[in-house]
Amino acid sequence: MNHPNIQYETKLKEYVEAENIKAEHLVYKESLHTVADAIRVSGIGIELIAKTIVMIGQDGEVIVAFVPGKTRASTKRVGRLLNQDPPKIASAEEALELTGYPIGGTPFIGYPAIRLVDKKILEVDAVYSGGGSDRSLLKFWTSEISKFDVIVGRVRK
């Protein structure tokens, strides 16, 4: 049975395939909307969960912060890394409009954005993050991050 957000998962899977990105798409029957849900449903440890926080910069640009699941993104640190005022965290509606993906499933890749990666993410070989919908995860090998134009630094609070 298909769930309502399957089109987001399909879009992400097609992007990963088209760009030849080393990743694995995992779909679950239950919601993984929060980090706690993702741990409970998937059995994956907190140290391997990452989340994508969507922000809006001072000139309206899309900024995404990729941070460990047990931490929060710091808008002050993001602003400092980008040499601008701290961005604002996007609302659920804004995040969907800006990335094309709903919160709770927003992947780190697959749409235009300024991408910031917390350096702690790079300490593991792979992380599990938004897979396009609140019922999927993308196992993303951190070695693939170098394929993207990213800024690495301390993004977490």
GUPA-814001 format. One record per residue: residue in three letters; x, y, z of N, C-alpha, C in turn. Coordinates in Angstrom, 2 decimals. Example, Ala and Ser with C-alpha at 12.3 -4.5 7.8 and 13.67 -1.06 7.14 Angstrom:
2
aa = ALA n_x = 13.19 n_y = -5.69 n_z = 7.80 ca_x = 12.30 ca_y = -4.50 ca_z = 7.80 c_x = 13.20 c_y = -3.30 c_z = 7.80;
aa = SER n_x = 12.85 n_y = -2.25 n_z = 7.08 ca_x = 13.67 ca_y = -1.06 ca_z = 7.14 c_x = 12.90 c_y = 0.03 c_z = 7.87;
//
This chain:
157
aa = MET n_x = 0.84 n_y = -1.19 n_z = 0.00 ca_x = 0.00 ca_y = 0.00 ca_z = 0.00 c_x = 0.88 c_y = 1.25 c_z = 0.00;
aa = ASN n_x = 0.60 n_y = 2.14 n_z = -0.88 ca_x = 1.37 ca_y = 3.39 ca_z = -0.95 c_x = 0.88 c_y = 4.39 c_z = 0.08;
aa = HIS n_x = 1.77 n_y = 5.13 n_z = 0.64 ca_x = 1.38 ca_y = 6.19 ca_z = 1.55 c_x = 1.36 c_y = 7.51 c_z = 0.77;
aa = PRO n_x = 0.76 n_y = 8.54 n_z = 1.33 ca_x = 0.53 ca_y = 9.79 ca_z = 0.58 c_x = 1.76 c_y = 10.50 c_z = 0.05;
aa = ASN n_x = 2.91 n_y = 10.33 n_z = 0.70 ca_x = 4.10 ca_y = 11.10 ca_z = 0.30 c_x = 5.08 c_y = 10.31 c_z = -0.55;
aa = ILE n_x = 4.61 n_y = 9.25 n_z = -1.16 ca_x = 5.52 ca_y = 8.39 ca_z = -1.95 c_x = 6.16 c_y = 9.16 c_z = -3.11;
aa = GLN n_x = 5.48 n_y = 10.18 n_z = -3.63 ca_x = 6.07 ca_y = 10.94 ca_z = -4.75 c_x = 7.37 c_y = 11.63 c_z = -4.35;
aa = TYR n_x = 7.50 n_y = 12.01 n_z = -3.07 ca_x = 8.74 ca_y = 12.63 ca_z = -2.60 c_x = 9.87 c_y = 11.61 c_z = -2.55;
aa = GLU n_x = 9.54 n_y = 10.41 n_z = -2.09 ca_x = 10.54 ca_y = 9.33 ca_z = -2.06 c_x = 11.01 c_y = 9.00 c_z = -3.47;
aa = THR n_x = 10.06 n_y = 8.90 n_z = -4.39 ca_x = 10.38 ca_y = 8.58 ca_z = -5.78 c_x = 11.29 c_y = 9.65 c_z = -6.38;
aa = LYS n_x = 10.97 n_y = 10.91 n_z = -6.12 ca_x = 11.78 ca_y = 12.02 ca_z = -6.64 c_x = 13.22 c_y = 11.92 c_z = -6.12;
aa = LEU n_x = 13.38 n_y = 11.61 n_z = -4.83 ca_x = 14.71 ca_y = 11.50 ca_z = -4.25 c_x = 15.46 c_y = 10.30 c_z = -4.83;
aa = LYS n_x = 14.79 n_y = 9.16 n_z = -4.94 ca_x = 15.44 ca_y = 7.97 ca_z = -5.50 c_x = 15.91 c_y = 8.23 c_z = -6.93;
aa = GLU n_x = 15.10 n_y = 8.91 n_z = -7.71 ca_x = 15.48 ca_y = 9.24 ca_z = -9.09 c_x = 16.68 c_y = 10.17 c_z = -9.12;
aa = TYR n_x = 16.72 n_y = 11.15 n_z = -8.22 ca_x = 17.86 ca_y = 12.07 ca_z = -8.14 c_x = 19.14 c_y = 11.31 c_z = -7.78;
aa = VAL n_x = 19.07 n_y = 10.46 n_z = -6.76 ca_x = 20.24 ca_y = 9.69 ca_z = -6.32 c_x = 20.77 c_y = 8.84 c_z = -7.47;
aa = GLU n_x = 19.86 n_y = 8.20 n_z = -8.17 ca_x = 20.26 ca_y = 7.35 ca_z = -9.29 c_x = 20.87 c_y = 8.17 c_z = -10.44;
aa = ALA n_x = 20.22 n_y = 9.27 n_z = -10.79 ca_x = 20.68 ca_y = 10.10 ca_z = -11.90 c_x = 22.06 c_y = 10.71 c_z = -11.62;
aa = GLU n_x = 22.32 n_y = 11.05 n_z = -10.36 ca_x = 23.59 ca_y = 11.67 ca_z = -9.98 c_x = 24.64 c_y = 10.65 c_z = -9.54;
aa = ASN n_x = 24.28 n_y = 9.37 n_z = -9.59 ca_x = 25.20 ca_y = 8.28 ca_z = -9.23 c_x = 25.77 c_y = 8.47 c_z = -7.82;
aa = ILE n_x = 24.89 n_y = 8.70 n_z = -6.88 ca_x = 25.27 ca_y = 8.93 ca_z = -5.49 c_x = 25.17 c_y = 7.61 c_z = -4.73;
aa = LYS n_x = 26.19 n_y = 7.31 n_z = -3.97 ca_x = 26.19 ca_y = 6.09 ca_z = -3.16 c_x = 25.27 c_y = 6.33 c_z = -1.96;
aa = ALA n_x = 24.10 n_y = 5.72 n_z = -2.04 ca_x = 23.10 ca_y = 5.87 ca_z = -0.98 c_x = 22.13 c_y = 4.71 c_z = -1.06;
aa = GLU n_x = 21.46 n_y = 4.47 n_z = 0.02 ca_x = 20.47 ca_y = 3.40 ca_z = 0.07 c_x = 19.17 c_y = 3.99 c_z = 0.63;
aa = HIS n_x = 18.07 n_y = 3.74 n_z = -0.06 ca_x = 16.77 ca_y = 4.28 ca_z = 0.35 c_x = 16.03 c_y = 3.21 c_z = 1.13;
aa = LEU n_x = 15.59 n_y = 3.54 n_z = 2.34 ca_x = 14.89 ca_y = 2.60 ca_z = 3.22 c_x = 13.51 c_y = 3.14 c_z = 3.52;
aa = VAL n_x = 12.48 n_y = 2.30 n_z = 3.35 ca_x = 11.10 ca_y = 2.72 ca_z = 3.59 c_x = 10.52 c_y = 1.90 c_z = 4.74;
aa = TYR n_x = 9.78 n_y = 2.56 n_z = 5.60 ca_x = 9.18 ca_y = 1.93 ca_z = 6.77 c_x = 7.67 c_y = 2.11 c_z = 6.75;
aa = LYS n_x = 6.98 n_y = 1.28 n_z = 7.54 ca_x = 5.51 ca_y = 1.35 ca_z = 7.61 c_x = 5.04 c_y = 2.44 c_z = 8.55;
aa = GLU n_x = 5.90 n_y = 2.82 n_z = 9.49 ca_x = 5.54 ca_y = 3.83 ca_z = 10.48 c_x = 6.26 c_y = 5.15 c_z = 10.21;
aa = SER n_x = 5.74 n_y = 6.20 n_z = 10.80 ca_x = 6.33 ca_y = 7.53 ca_z = 10.64 c_x = 7.67 c_y = 7.63 c_z = 11.36;
aa = LEU n_x = 8.61 n_y = 8.32 n_z = 10.69 ca_x = 9.94 ca_y = 8.60 ca_z = 11.25 c_x = 10.11 c_y = 10.11 c_z = 11.38;
aa = HIS n_x = 9.02 n_y = 10.80 n_z = 11.63 ca_x = 9.01 ca_y = 12.26 ca_z = 11.60 c_x = 10.06 c_y = 12.89 c_z = 12.52;
aa = THR n_x = 10.27 n_y = 12.30 n_z = 13.69 ca_x = 11.26 ca_y = 12.85 ca_z = 14.62 c_x = 12.45 c_y = 11.90 c_z = 14.73;
aa = VAL n_x = 13.52 n_y = 12.38 n_z = 15.30 ca_x = 14.69 ca_y = 11.54 ca_z = 15.52 c_x = 14.31 c_y = 10.37 c_z = 16.43;
aa = ALA n_x = 13.53 n_y = 10.63 n_z = 17.47 ca_x = 13.11 ca_y = 9.56 ca_z = 18.38 c_x = 12.30 c_y = 8.51 c_z = 17.62;
aa = ASP n_x = 11.42 n_y = 8.94 n_z = 16.72 ca_x = 10.66 ca_y = 8.00 ca_z = 15.89 c_x = 11.60 c_y = 7.17 c_z = 15.02;
aa = ALA n_x = 12.58 n_y = 7.83 n_z = 14.42 ca_x = 13.51 ca_y = 7.13 ca_z = 13.52 c_x = 14.28 c_y = 6.06 c_z = 14.28;
aa = ILE n_x = 14.70 n_y = 6.35 n_z = 15.49 ca_x = 15.42 ca_y = 5.38 ca_z = 16.30 c_x = 14.51 c_y = 4.22 c_z = 16.68;
aa = ARG n_x = 13.32 n_y = 4.54 n_z = 17.14 ca_x = 12.37 ca_y = 3.52 ca_z = 17.59 c_x = 11.96 c_y = 2.58 c_z = 16.44;
aa = VAL n_x = 11.63 n_y = 3.15 n_z = 15.30 ca_x = 11.13 ca_y = 2.36 ca_z = 14.17 c_x = 12.24 c_y = 1.60 c_z = 13.45;
aa = SER n_x = 13.38 n_y = 2.25 n_z = 13.24 ca_x = 14.44 ca_y = 1.65 ca_z = 12.43 c_x = 15.43 c_y = 0.82 c_z = 13.24;
aa = GLY n_x = 15.56 n_y = 1.13 n_z = 14.52 ca_x = 16.56 ca_y = 0.45 ca_z = 15.34 c_x = 17.96 c_y = 0.99 c_z = 15.14;
aa = ILE n_x = 18.11 n_y = 2.06 n_z = 14.36 ca_x = 19.41 ca_y = 2.67 ca_z = 14.09 c_x = 19.80 c_y = 3.53 c_z = 15.30;
aa = GLY n_x = 21.05 n_y = 3.48 n_z = 15.69 ca_x = 21.52 ca_y = 4.25 ca_z = 16.84 c_x = 21.56 c_y = 5.74 c_z = 16.57;
aa = ILE n_x = 21.38 n_y = 6.52 n_z = 17.61 ca_x = 21.37 ca_y = 7.98 ca_z = 17.52 c_x = 22.64 c_y = 8.52 c_z = 16.88;
aa = GLU n_x = 23.77 n_y = 7.84 n_z = 17.09 ca_x = 25.04 ca_y = 8.34 ca_z = 16.55 c_x = 25.11 c_y = 8.26 c_z = 15.03;
aa = LEU n_x = 24.18 n_y = 7.52 n_z = 14.41 ca_x = 24.16 ca_y = 7.40 ca_z = 12.95 c_x = 23.01 c_y = 8.17 c_z = 12.30;
aa = ILE n_x = 22.22 n_y = 8.84 n_z = 13.11 ca_x = 21.10 ca_y = 9.62 ca_z = 12.59 c_x = 21.57 c_y = 11.06 c_z = 12.37;
aa = ALA n_x = 21.21 n_y = 11.61 n_z = 11.22 ca_x = 21.51 ca_y = 13.02 ca_z = 10.93 c_x = 20.20 c_y = 13.69 c_z = 10.52;
aa = LYS n_x = 20.15 n_y = 14.98 n_z = 10.71 ca_x = 18.94 ca_y = 15.69 ca_z = 10.29 c_x = 19.31 c_y = 16.91 c_z = 9.47;
aa = THR n_x = 18.39 n_y = 17.27 n_z = 8.60 ca_x = 18.56 ca_y = 18.42 ca_z = 7.72 c_x = 17.64 c_y = 19.53 c_z = 8.22;
aa = ILE n_x = 18.23 n_y = 20.64 n_z = 8.58 ca_x = 17.46 ca_y = 21.79 ca_z = 9.06 c_x = 17.45 c_y = 22.83 c_z = 7.94;
aa = VAL n_x = 16.25 n_y = 23.20 n_z = 7.51 ca_x = 16.09 ca_y = 24.16 ca_z = 6.42 c_x = 15.97 c_y = 25.56 c_z = 7.01;
aa = MET n_x = 16.76 n_y = 26.48 n_z = 6.44 ca_x = 16.79 ca_y = 27.87 ca_z = 6.90 c_x = 16.66 c_y = 28.80 c_z = 5.70;
aa = ILE n_x = 16.33 n_y = 30.04 n_z = 6.01 ca_x = 16.22 ca_y = 31.06 ca_z = 4.97 c_x = 17.20 c_y = 32.18 c_z = 5.31;
aa = GLY n_x = 18.12 n_y = 32.45 n_z = 4.38 ca_x = 19.14 ca_y = 33.46 ca_z = 4.60 c_x = 18.62 c_y = 34.87 c_z = 4.44;
aa = GLN n_x = 19.47 n_y = 35.83 n_z = 4.72 ca_x = 19.07 ca_y = 37.25 ca_z = 4.71 c_x = 18.61 c_y = 37.72 c_z = 3.33;
aa = ASP n_x = 19.08 n_y = 37.09 n_z = 2.27 ca_x = 18.64 ca_y = 37.46 ca_z = 0.93 c_x = 17.63 c_y = 36.47 c_z = 0.35;
aa = GLY n_x = 17.05 n_y = 35.65 n_z = 1.24 ca_x = 16.03 ca_y = 34.69 ca_z = 0.81 c_x = 16.59 c_y = 33.39 c_z = 0.29;
aa = GLU n_x = 17.91 n_y = 33.20 n_z = 0.37 ca_x = 18.50 ca_y = 31.96 ca_z = -0.14 c_x = 18.17 c_y = 30.78 c_z = 0.78;
aa = VAL n_x = 18.10 n_y = 29.60 n_z = 0.18 ca_x = 17.84 ca_y = 28.37 ca_z = 0.92 c_x = 19.17 c_y = 27.90 c_z = 1.51;
aa = ILE n_x = 19.18 n_y = 27.68 n_z = 2.81 ca_x = 20.35 ca_y = 27.19 ca_z = 3.52 c_x = 19.93 c_y = 25.92 c_z = 4.24;
aa = VAL n_x = 20.73 n_y = 24.86 n_z = 4.11 ca_x = 20.44 ca_y = 23.66 ca_z = 4.88 c_x = 21.64 c_y = 23.31 c_z = 5.74;
aa = ALA n_x = 21.34 n_y = 22.96 n_z = 6.97 ca_x = 22.37 ca_y = 22.54 ca_z = 7.92 c_x = 22.18 c_y = 21.06 c_z = 8.17;
aa = PHE n_x = 23.23 n_y = 20.29 n_z = 7.99 ca_x = 23.23 ca_y = 18.84 ca_z = 8.18 c_x = 23.94 c_y = 18.58 c_z = 9.50;
aa = VAL n_x = 23.18 n_y = 18.16 n_z = 10.51 ca_x = 23.72 ca_y = 18.02 ca_z = 11.86 c_x = 23.40 c_y = 16.64 c_z = 12.44;
aa = PRO n_x = 24.21 n_y = 16.21 n_z = 13.42 ca_x = 23.91 ca_y = 14.94 ca_z = 14.09 c_x = 22.51 c_y = 15.00 c_z = 14.71;
aa = GLY n_x = 21.83 n_y = 13.85 n_z = 14.70 ca_x = 20.45 ca_y = 13.79 ca_z = 15.17 c_x = 20.23 c_y = 14.19 c_z = 16.61;
aa = LYS n_x = 21.24 n_y = 14.04 n_z = 17.45 ca_x = 21.06 ca_y = 14.37 ca_z = 18.87 c_x = 21.37 c_y = 15.83 c_z = 19.17;
aa = THR n_x = 21.68 n_y = 16.60 n_z = 18.15 ca_x = 22.02 ca_y = 18.00 ca_z = 18.37 c_x = 21.02 c_y = 18.92 c_z = 17.68;
aa = ARG n_x = 21.18 n_y = 20.19 n_z = 17.92 ca_x = 20.37 ca_y = 21.21 ca_z = 17.25 c_x = 21.30 c_y = 22.06 c_z = 16.40;
aa = ALA n_x = 20.76 n_y = 22.60 n_z = 15.33 ca_x = 21.54 ca_y = 23.52 ca_z = 14.49 c_x = 21.53 c_y = 24.90 c_z = 15.13;
aa = SER n_x = 22.65 n_y = 25.57 n_z = 15.06 ca_x = 22.76 ca_y = 26.92 ca_z = 15.60 c_x = 22.68 c_y = 27.93 c_z = 14.45;
aa = THR n_x = 21.64 n_y = 28.76 n_z = 14.46 ca_x = 21.53 ca_y = 29.78 ca_z = 13.41 c_x = 22.66 c_y = 30.80 c_z = 13.54;
aa = LYS n_x = 23.14 n_y = 31.03 n_z = 14.76 ca_x = 24.26 ca_y = 31.97 ca_z = 14.95 c_x = 25.52 c_y = 31.43 c_z = 14.29;
aa = ARG n_x = 25.80 n_y = 30.15 n_z = 14.48 ca_x = 26.99 ca_y = 29.54 ca_z = 13.87 c_x = 26.86 c_y = 29.51 c_z = 12.34;
aa = VAL n_x = 25.66 n_y = 29.21 n_z = 11.86 ca_x = 25.43 ca_y = 29.22 ca_z = 10.41 c_x = 25.68 c_y = 30.61 c_z = 9.85;
aa = GLY n_x = 25.14 n_y = 31.62 n_z = 10.51 ca_x = 25.36 ca_y = 33.00 ca_z = 10.08 c_x = 26.83 c_y = 33.36 c_z = 10.05;
aa = ARG n_x = 27.56 n_y = 32.95 n_z = 11.09 ca_x = 29.00 ca_y = 33.23 ca_z = 11.14 c_x = 29.74 c_y = 32.54 c_z = 10.01;
aa = LEU n_x = 29.40 n_y = 31.27 n_z = 9.75 ca_x = 30.07 ca_y = 30.53 ca_z = 8.67 c_x = 29.82 c_y = 31.17 c_z = 7.30;
aa = LEU n_x = 28.65 n_y = 31.78 n_z = 7.17 ca_x = 28.28 ca_y = 32.41 ca_z = 5.88 c_x = 28.57 c_y = 33.91 c_z = 5.86;
aa = ASN n_x = 29.10 n_y = 34.43 n_z = 6.97 ca_x = 29.40 ca_y = 35.85 ca_z = 7.09 c_x = 28.16 c_y = 36.71 c_z = 6.84;
aa = GLN n_x = 27.07 n_y = 36.36 n_z = 7.51 ca_x = 25.83 ca_y = 37.12 ca_z = 7.41 c_x = 25.07 c_y = 37.00 c_z = 8.72;
aa = ASP n_x = 23.94 n_y = 37.71 n_z = 8.79 ca_x = 23.10 ca_y = 37.60 ca_z = 9.97 c_x = 22.60 c_y = 36.17 c_z = 10.10;
aa = PRO n_x = 22.27 n_y = 35.74 n_z = 11.32 ca_x = 21.74 ca_y = 34.39 ca_z = 11.47 c_x = 20.48 c_y = 34.21 c_z = 10.60;
aa = PRO n_x = 20.39 n_y = 33.09 n_z = 9.89 ca_x = 19.20 ca_y = 32.84 ca_z = 9.08 c_x = 18.03 c_y = 32.47 c_z = 9.97;
aa = LYS n_x = 16.85 n_y = 32.45 n_z = 9.38 ca_x = 15.68 ca_y = 32.02 ca_z = 10.16 c_x = 15.36 c_y = 30.58 c_z = 9.78;
aa = ILE n_x = 14.90 n_y = 29.83 n_z = 10.76 ca_x = 14.48 ca_y = 28.45 ca_z = 10.52 c_x = 13.18 c_y = 28.50 c_z = 9.71;
aa = ALA n_x = 13.13 n_y = 27.73 n_z = 8.64 ca_x = 11.95 ca_y = 27.71 ca_z = 7.78 c_x = 10.79 c_y = 27.00 c_z = 8.47;
aa = SER n_x = 9.59 n_y = 27.49 n_z = 8.24 ca_x = 8.39 ca_y = 26.80 ca_z = 8.73 c_x = 8.21 c_y = 25.54 c_z = 7.88;
aa = ALA n_x = 7.30 n_y = 24.67 n_z = 8.30 ca_x = 7.03 ca_y = 23.45 ca_z = 7.54 c_x = 6.62 c_y = 23.78 c_z = 6.11;
aa = GLU n_x = 5.77 n_y = 24.79 n_z = 5.97 ca_x = 5.30 ca_y = 25.19 ca_z = 4.64 c_x = 6.44 c_y = 25.75 c_z = 3.80;
aa = GLU n_x = 7.27 n_y = 26.60 n_z = 4.41 ca_x = 8.40 ca_y = 27.18 ca_z = 3.69 c_x = 9.40 c_y = 26.10 c_z = 3.28;
aa = ALA n_x = 9.67 n_y = 25.16 n_z = 4.19 ca_x = 10.63 ca_y = 24.09 ca_z = 3.89 c_x = 10.15 c_y = 23.28 c_z = 2.69;
aa = LEU n_x = 8.88 n_y = 22.94 n_z = 2.65 ca_x = 8.33 ca_y = 22.18 ca_z = 1.52 c_x = 8.44 c_y = 22.99 c_z = 0.23;
aa = GLU n_x = 8.10 n_y = 24.26 n_z = 0.30 ca_x = 8.16 ca_y = 25.12 ca_z = -0.88 c_x = 9.60 c_y = 25.30 c_z = -1.38;
aa = LEU n_x = 10.54 n_y = 25.45 n_z = -0.46 ca_x = 11.93 ca_y = 25.74 ca_z = -0.83 c_x = 12.72 c_y = 24.51 c_z = -1.29;
aa = THR n_x = 12.43 n_y = 23.36 n_z = -0.69 ca_x = 13.21 ca_y = 22.16 ca_z = -1.00 c_x = 12.45 c_y = 21.17 c_z = -1.87;
aa = GLY n_x = 11.13 n_y = 21.25 n_z = -1.83 ca_x = 10.32 ca_y = 20.26 ca_z = -2.55 c_x = 10.08 c_y = 19.01 c_z = -1.73;
aa = TYR n_x = 10.47 n_y = 19.04 n_z = -0.45 ca_x = 10.30 ca_y = 17.89 ca_z = 0.43 c_x = 9.68 c_y = 18.34 c_z = 1.76;
aa = PRO n_x = 8.83 n_y = 17.49 n_z = 2.35 ca_x = 8.23 ca_y = 17.83 ca_z = 3.65 c_x = 9.21 c_y = 17.66 c_z = 4.79;
aa = ILE n_x = 9.04 n_y = 18.46 n_z = 5.86 ca_x = 9.89 ca_y = 18.27 ca_z = 7.03 c_x = 9.56 c_y = 16.89 c_z = 7.62;
aa = GLY n_x = 10.54 n_y = 16.33 n_z = 8.29 ca_x = 10.40 ca_y = 14.97 ca_z = 8.77 c_x = 10.91 c_y = 13.97 c_z = 7.75;
aa = GLY n_x = 11.19 n_y = 14.46 n_z = 6.55 ca_x = 11.72 ca_y = 13.60 ca_z = 5.50 c_x = 12.67 c_y = 14.34 c_z = 4.58;
aa = THR n_x = 12.98 n_y = 15.59 n_z = 4.93 ca_x = 13.81 ca_y = 16.41 ca_z = 4.06 c_x = 15.21 c_y = 15.82 c_z = 3.94;
aa = PRO n_x = 15.62 n_y = 15.48 n_z = 2.72 ca_x = 16.99 ca_y = 14.99 ca_z = 2.53 c_x = 17.97 c_y = 16.16 c_z = 2.49;
aa = PHE n_x = 19.24 n_y = 15.85 n_z = 2.59 ca_x = 20.28 ca_y = 16.86 ca_z = 2.52 c_x = 20.57 c_y = 17.26 c_z = 1.07;
aa = ILE n_x = 20.15 n_y = 16.45 n_z = 0.14 ca_x = 20.47 ca_y = 16.64 ca_z = -1.28 c_x = 19.19 c_y = 16.63 c_z = -2.12;
aa = GLY n_x = 19.34 n_y = 17.03 n_z = -3.39 ca_x = 18.22 ca_y = 16.89 ca_z = -4.32 c_x = 17.51 c_y = 18.19 c_z = -4.67;
aa = TYR n_x = 18.06 n_y = 19.31 n_z = -4.27 ca_x = 17.47 ca_y = 20.62 ca_z = -4.55 c_x = 18.55 c_y = 21.68 c_z = -4.38;
aa = PRO n_x = 18.39 n_y = 22.85 n_z = -5.01 ca_x = 19.41 ca_y = 23.90 ca_z = -4.87 c_x = 19.39 c_y = 24.50 c_z = -3.46;
aa = ALA n_x = 20.57 n_y = 24.63 n_z = -2.87 ca_x = 20.69 ca_y = 25.22 ca_z = -1.54 c_x = 22.16 c_y = 25.48 c_z = -1.23;
aa = ILE n_x = 22.38 n_y = 26.32 n_z = -0.24 ca_x = 23.70 ca_y = 26.46 ca_z = 0.36 c_x = 23.73 c_y = 25.37 c_z = 1.43;
aa = ARG n_x = 24.70 n_y = 24.48 n_z = 1.36 ca_x = 24.75 ca_y = 23.32 ca_z = 2.25 c_x = 25.89 c_y = 23.46 c_z = 3.27;
aa = LEU n_x = 25.53 n_y = 23.34 n_z = 4.53 ca_x = 26.51 ca_y = 23.34 ca_z = 5.61 c_x = 26.47 c_y = 21.99 c_z = 6.30;
aa = VAL n_x = 27.63 n_y = 21.42 n_z = 6.53 ca_x = 27.74 ca_y = 20.10 ca_z = 7.16 c_x = 28.50 c_y = 20.26 c_z = 8.46;
aa = ASP n_x = 27.88 n_y = 19.81 n_z = 9.54 ca_x = 28.59 ca_y = 19.83 ca_z = 10.80 c_x = 29.72 c_y = 18.81 c_z = 10.73;
aa = LYS n_x = 30.90 n_y = 19.22 n_z = 11.16 ca_x = 32.08 ca_y = 18.36 ca_z = 11.03 c_x = 31.92 c_y = 17.03 c_z = 11.76;
aa = LYS n_x = 31.07 n_y = 16.95 n_z = 12.76 ca_x = 30.83 ca_y = 15.71 ca_z = 13.51 c_x = 30.23 c_y = 14.64 c_z = 12.59;
aa = ILE n_x = 29.47 n_y = 15.03 n_z = 11.58 ca_x = 28.87 ca_y = 14.10 ca_z = 10.62 c_x = 29.96 c_y = 13.29 c_z = 9.91;
aa = LEU n_x = 31.08 n_y = 13.91 n_z = 9.65 ca_x = 32.15 ca_y = 13.27 ca_z = 8.89 c_x = 32.95 c_y = 12.25 c_z = 9.71;
aa = GLU n_x = 32.62 n_y = 12.09 n_z = 10.98 ca_x = 33.32 ca_y = 11.13 ca_z = 11.83 c_x = 32.84 c_y = 9.70 c_z = 11.65;
aa = VAL n_x = 31.76 n_y = 9.49 n_z = 10.91 ca_x = 31.23 ca_y = 8.15 ca_z = 10.65 c_x = 31.22 c_y = 7.89 c_z = 9.15;
aa = ASP n_x = 31.16 n_y = 6.63 n_z = 8.77 ca_x = 31.18 ca_y = 6.28 ca_z = 7.34 c_x = 29.88 c_y = 6.58 c_z = 6.64;
aa = ALA n_x = 28.75 n_y = 6.45 n_z = 7.36 ca_x = 27.44 ca_y = 6.68 ca_z = 6.75 c_x = 26.48 c_y = 7.19 c_z = 7.81;
aa = VAL n_x = 25.53 n_y = 8.00 n_z = 7.37 ca_x = 24.48 ca_y = 8.49 ca_z = 8.26 c_x = 23.12 c_y = 8.21 c_z = 7.63;
aa = TYR n_x = 22.12 n_y = 8.19 n_z = 8.46 ca_x = 20.74 ca_y = 7.99 ca_z = 8.01 c_x = 20.01 c_y = 9.30 c_z = 8.22;
aa = SER n_x = 19.42 n_y = 9.81 n_z = 7.15 ca_x = 18.71 ca_y = 11.09 ca_z = 7.26 c_x = 17.44 c_y = 11.01 c_z = 6.43;
aa = GLY n_x = 16.76 n_y = 12.15 n_z = 6.28 ca_x = 15.49 ca_y = 12.19 ca_z = 5.58 c_x = 15.55 c_y = 11.52 c_z = 4.22;
aa = GLY n_x = 14.58 n_y = 10.66 n_z = 3.98 ca_x = 14.52 ca_y = 9.91 ca_z = 2.73 c_x = 13.47 c_y = 10.41 c_z = 1.77;
aa = GLY n_x = 12.99 n_y = 11.64 n_z = 2.00 ca_x = 12.00 ca_y = 12.23 ca_z = 1.10 c_x = 10.64 c_y = 12.36 c_z = 1.74;
aa = SER n_x = 10.30 n_y = 11.41 n_z = 2.64 ca_x = 9.02 ca_y = 11.48 ca_z = 3.34 c_x = 9.25 c_y = 11.10 c_z = 4.80;
aa = ASP n_x = 8.20 n_y = 11.21 n_z = 5.59 ca_x = 8.33 ca_y = 10.87 ca_z = 7.01 c_x = 8.32 c_y = 9.36 c_z = 7.25;
aa = ARG n_x = 8.32 n_y = 8.58 n_z = 6.17 ca_x = 8.36 ca_y = 7.12 ca_z = 6.31 c_x = 9.60 c_y = 6.51 c_z = 5.67;
aa = SER n_x = 10.57 n_y = 7.34 n_z = 5.37 ca_x = 11.76 ca_y = 6.80 ca_z = 4.72 c_x = 13.03 c_y = 7.49 c_z = 5.21;
aa = LEU n_x = 14.13 n_y = 6.76 n_z = 5.09 ca_x = 15.45 ca_y = 7.27 ca_z = 5.42 c_x = 16.36 c_y = 7.05 c_z = 4.23;
aa = LEU n_x = 17.35 n_y = 7.90 n_z = 4.13 ca_x = 18.38 ca_y = 7.74 ca_z = 3.12 c_x = 19.68 c_y = 7.43 c_z = 3.87;
aa = LYS n_x = 20.22 n_y = 6.22 n_z = 3.63 ca_x = 21.54 ca_y = 5.90 ca_z = 4.17 c_x = 22.52 c_y = 6.55 c_z = 3.21;
aa = PHE n_x = 23.24 n_y = 7.52 n_z = 3.71 ca_x = 24.08 ca_y = 8.38 ca_z = 2.88 c_x = 25.52 c_y = 8.22 c_z = 3.34;
aa = TRP n_x = 26.38 n_y = 7.72 n_z = 2.48 ca_x = 27.79 ca_y = 7.56 ca_z = 2.82 c_x = 28.43 c_y = 8.95 c_z = 2.86;
aa = THR n_x = 29.09 n_y = 9.24 n_z = 3.96 ca_x = 29.64 ca_y = 10.59 ca_z = 4.14 c_x = 30.74 c_y = 10.89 c_z = 3.13;
aa = SER n_x = 31.35 n_y = 9.88 n_z = 2.54 ca_x = 32.34 ca_y = 10.12 ca_z = 1.48 c_x = 31.69 c_y = 10.81 c_z = 0.27;
aa = GLU n_x = 30.38 n_y = 10.71 n_z = 0.14 ca_x = 29.66 ca_y = 11.32 ca_z = -0.98 c_x = 29.50 c_y = 12.84 c_z = -0.80;
aa = ILE n_x = 29.68 n_y = 13.32 n_z = 0.41 ca_x = 29.50 ca_y = 14.75 ca_z = 0.68 c_x = 30.43 c_y = 15.59 c_z = -0.19;
aa = SER n_x = 31.60 n_y = 15.05 n_z = -0.51 ca_x = 32.56 ca_y = 15.80 ca_z = -1.32 c_x = 32.06 c_y = 16.05 c_z = -2.74;
aa = LYS n_x = 31.01 n_y = 15.36 n_z = -3.17 ca_x = 30.43 ca_y = 15.58 ca_z = -4.50 c_x = 29.63 c_y = 16.88 c_z = -4.55;
aa = PHE n_x = 29.36 n_y = 17.44 n_z = -3.40 ca_x = 28.52 ca_y = 18.64 ca_z = -3.31 c_x = 29.35 c_y = 19.82 c_z = -2.85;
aa = ASP n_x = 28.89 n_y = 20.99 n_z = -3.21 ca_x = 29.54 ca_y = 22.21 ca_z = -2.78 c_x = 29.05 c_y = 22.48 c_z = -1.35;
aa = VAL n_x = 29.87 n_y = 22.11 n_z = -0.37 ca_x = 29.45 ca_y = 22.26 ca_z = 1.01 c_x = 30.45 c_y = 23.08 c_z = 1.80;
aa = ILE n_x = 29.97 n_y = 23.61 n_z = 2.90 ca_x = 30.82 ca_y = 24.28 ca_z = 3.86 c_x = 30.81 c_y = 23.39 c_z = 5.10;
aa = VAL n_x = 31.98 n_y = 22.95 n_z = 5.52 ca_x = 32.09 ca_y = 22.09 ca_z = 6.70 c_x = 32.58 c_y = 22.94 c_z = 7.86;
aa = GLY n_x = 31.92 n_y = 22.79 n_z = 8.98 ca_x = 32.31 ca_y = 23.52 ca_z = 10.19 c_x = 31.44 c_y = 23.10 c_z = 11.34;
aa = ARG n_x = 31.52 n_y = 23.81 n_z = 12.41 ca_x = 30.64 ca_y = 23.50 ca_z = 13.55 c_x = 29.32 c_y = 24.23 c_z = 13.32;
aa = VAL n_x = 28.30 n_y = 23.46 n_z = 13.09 ca_x = 26.96 ca_y = 24.00 ca_z = 12.82 c_x = 26.04 c_y = 23.75 c_z = 14.00;
aa = ARG n_x = 26.36 n_y = 22.74 n_z = 14.79 ca_x = 25.50 ca_y = 22.38 ca_z = 15.92 c_x = 25.71 c_y = 23.35 c_z = 17.08;
aa = LYS n_x = 24.69 n_y = 23.41 n_z = 17.94 ca_x = 24.77 ca_y = 24.27 ca_z = 19.13 c_x = 25.78 c_y = 23.72 c_z = 20.09;
//
